[in-house]
Amino acid sequence: MARLVAPDGSIIPITGTRQSFGREDFQNLVPPDKARLISRRARPQFTIFYDFGTGQFYIEDNNSAKGTLLNGKQIKGQGPQPLKDGDTISPAGVVDLKFSVSKS
């Protein structure tokens, strides 16, 4: 099972092999003026998916207006990027979320 862990400790579960995230997923974590910088779920900020061929999770920015940071580096326009346990994802640079994978 994979999840995003917010700074306040709240968990955002990744429930499928492909899941898109947008403003609605994070608006309770940041003030409204900062939440507006994150793209809405209708045109998602980023997508996380699992590739069964490689056994790896990936993240891809969906050409969002403000981009997505992975460990402090902009990934907008870079295509799918591999994710590992403990990586930091920051939609539009407004909130740091830790990617976590439980070993089962």
N, C-alpha and C positions, 0 to 999 in steps of 0.2 A: 504494500500500500504506500502511495506517495501522498505528500501534502505540502502545503505552504504554511509556514509558521510566521505569524505577524509579530511585531515588536511587543505587543501586549500579551503575547502567549497564545492568542486565539489561533485556531486551526482552520485552514481552508482545505478540505479534502480534495484530492484528485481522484475522481470516482470512475473514470473510464480510461480507455487507451488513447483518447484524444479529447482534450478539454480546452475550451477557449475562455479567456478571462477579460473582463472589462470593468468599467467604473463601478457598476453595481456591486461587484464582488469586494471592493475596497473602500467604499464611501463611508463606512462606519469606522475606518481606521485613520482617516485624515480629515482635516477641516474642509468644508465645502469648496472654498476657493482653490485648494490644491486638488481635490477630487475632480474638479472640472478639467484638469490637465490630462486626465486619463481617458482614453477612448471608451465609448459606451460598448456594451456587450453586443449590440446589433452589428457593429463594425469593431470586433474585439481588438484589444491592445496587443495581446499575445496568446499563443496557443502552446500548450505542453502536450507532447504525445510520446507514446512508447513504441519503439520499433522492435518487433519480435525477432527480426533477422539479426540485429546486433545486440539485443538484450539491453538496450540503452534508452533512457529518457532523453528527449530533445525539447528545446524551446525555440520558438520562432516569433519574432515581432511581425505583426500583421500590417506593416506599413502604416503604423499609427502616427498621429501628428507629432507627438513629442518623443517617440521612440521608447525602447526598453533597455535598461542596463542589466548586464549579467556580470557580476563581480566587478562592478564599476566601469565596464566597457560597453559602449553603445553597440547593439546588435541589429538595429534597424537596417534592412537591406543586405544583411549578411547571410540569409538563409538559415536553415536549422542549425542550432548550436547544441552540442552535447551537454547534458546536465549531470552533475554528480551530487551526492549527498553533501549538504552544507553550503552549496552555492547560494549566492545572494541575487535575487531578482528584484529589480526596482522599476515598476511601471512608471514611465514619464519622470523618473528620478524623484518621486514624491514619498515613497514608503519602501523600506527594505524588508523583503520577505525571504525567509530561509527555506530552501528546497530540502525536503527530508524524505528519505526512503527507508521504510522499516524492512529489516531483513526477516524473511519468513522461511 
